[in-house]
Amino acid sequence: MSCLMLTTQAHATIANSMEHILNLGYNRFGFEAPESLRNALEKCRDKYGFYCSGYIFKQLYTLNTKAYCGRYHTPEYIRVPDMPDVPALIEDRKYENRHETLLPWHYKFCKLLDCLIYQCSEDATKNDPLLLSLIDFSRVYKSFLVQNTEEWQSAPWGTI
């Protein structure tokens, strides 16, 4: 297995999306972030209790750096760069046939999240609460994706 550092733009896009999901939850997105993610990012809240993408960016970047340094046995020097401005990935909710309409951004975010999880699944970080919460979040998110497909919606419930 190899490990790489995601770009600052990728980290920023994930952080921006997570900020919105954590702050706006089900009413805005149709699913909630797991409690484990809220707990792991507790220090990423402002004085009003809102999650802030800049703080989330720092946590994600630091986790990725620790995994990378652990993988390649390099000294762990973490200088988190400034978070770049990136365009919003998320879009407004759309419905069709009694379920959420999945849009390209849903899949882009899922792949970014899974890429980050893959890169951070190293010995140095495998038990890190943030990584474990990202894995929980990925499971919740993928369940949301599956449950909003036409195939899932049209399958019988509790019968064959």
Residue pairs with C-beta under 8 A, 6 or more apart in sequence:
1 121
1 122
2 71
3 67
3 68
3 71
3 72
3 119
3 122
4 68
4 119
5 64
5 65
5 68
5 119
6 64
6 112
6 115
6 116
6 119
8 61
8 81
8 83
8 84
9 84
9 86
10 112
10 115
10 116
11 57
11 60
11 61
11 64
11 83
11 116
12 53
12 57
12 83
12 84
12 85
12 86
13 86
13 89
13 109
13 112
14 56
14 60
14 109
14 112
14 113
14 116
15 53
15 54
15 56
15 57
15 60
15 83
16 53
16 86
16 88
16 89
16 90
17 89
17 90
17 109
18 33
18 37
18 41
18 51
18 53
18 56
19 51
19 52
19 53
19 56
20 28
20 29
20 90
21 28
21 29
21 31
21 33
22 33
22 37
22 38
22 41
22 51
23 50
23 51
25 31
25 32
25 33
26 32
28 93
29 90
29 93
30 93
30 100
30 144
30 148
31 140
31 141
31 143
31 144
32 140
33 137
33 140
34 133
34 136
34 137
34 140
36 129
36 132
36 133
36 136
36 137
37 133
37 134
37 136
37 137
39 129
39 133
40 59
40 129
40 130
40 132
40 133
41 51
41 55
41 56
41 59
41 130
41 133
43 55
43 59
44 51
44 52
44 55
44 56
44 59
45 51
45 52
45 55
46 52
53 83
54 83
57 80
57 83
58 80
58 83
59 130
60 116
60 130
61 78
61 80
61 81
62 78
62 80
63 120
63 125
63 128
63 130
63 131
64 116
64 119
64 120
65 76
65 78
65 80
66 76
66 78
66 120
66 124
66 125
66 128
67 119
67 120
67 121
67 122
67 124
67 125
67 131
68 74
68 119
68 122
69 75
69 76
69 77
69 124
70 76
70 122
70 123
70 124
70 125
71 122
71 123
71 124
89 105
89 108
89 109
90 105
90 109
91 103
91 105
93 100
93 101
94 100
94 101
94 103
95 101
97 150
97 153
98 153
99 147
99 148
99 149
99 150
99 153
100 144
100 148
101 148
102 145
102 148
102 149
106 145
107 145
109 141
110 138
110 141
110 142
110 145
113 134
113 137
113 138
113 141
114 138
116 134
117 131
117 134
117 135
117 138
120 128
120 131
120 134
121 131
125 131
146 152
147 153
